[in-house]
Amino acid sequence: MTRVTRPGARLTLPRLFRRSIGFLALWMVLIGPALKDLPVGLVAAAAATWASTALWPPGGALSSRGIMSFLLRFLPQSASAGIDVAWRAVTTPPELSPGLVTYRTSLPAGMARDASRTVMSLQPGKLPIASDGDGALLIHCLDLREPVQQQLAADEAAFRRVLLHGGDHG
């Protein structure tokens, strides 16, 4: 069963509670489950819940199935890319062909495009360094011999599946 946050759905107390529990769980994963840190974690979760209600776009919705699928793709790909970058760093001479690639994203300007760029920046070997309002992203790559355009298109397609409406609401 795929759970989603429906566009236009009212944020009821149980939904806010689940959201704040999710933020608290994220806090505990990042900081650790130490009892001494719990008061700060509760404040951080409350602040994140409040901010998420104020900042989340009205038409935005996420697919749990899309998130899981994305993570199952992203995590191994990130580990593999990290190993590749580390290997290139220790080889003499380094096997690099760095350069810039322009990639035109189909995501609309706004939160979806910004989130996609943020996720791109987490992948070793590719770093978005500039963008324009028309969707052109300037990406710094460590190896232009790789099929960078195809990799970015596949990454964007996987990211779109996280968004219930494919990011059409920005």
Secondary structure, DSSP 8 states (H G I E B T S, - for coil): ---B--TT----HHHHHHHHHHHHHHHHHHH---GGGHHHHHHHHHHHHHHHHHHS-TT--BBHHHHHHHHHHHHHHHHHHHHHHHHHHHSSS---B-EEEEEE--S-TTHHHHHHHHHHHTSTTEEEEEE-TTSEEEEEESBTTS-HHHHHHHHHHHHHHHBTTTTTT-
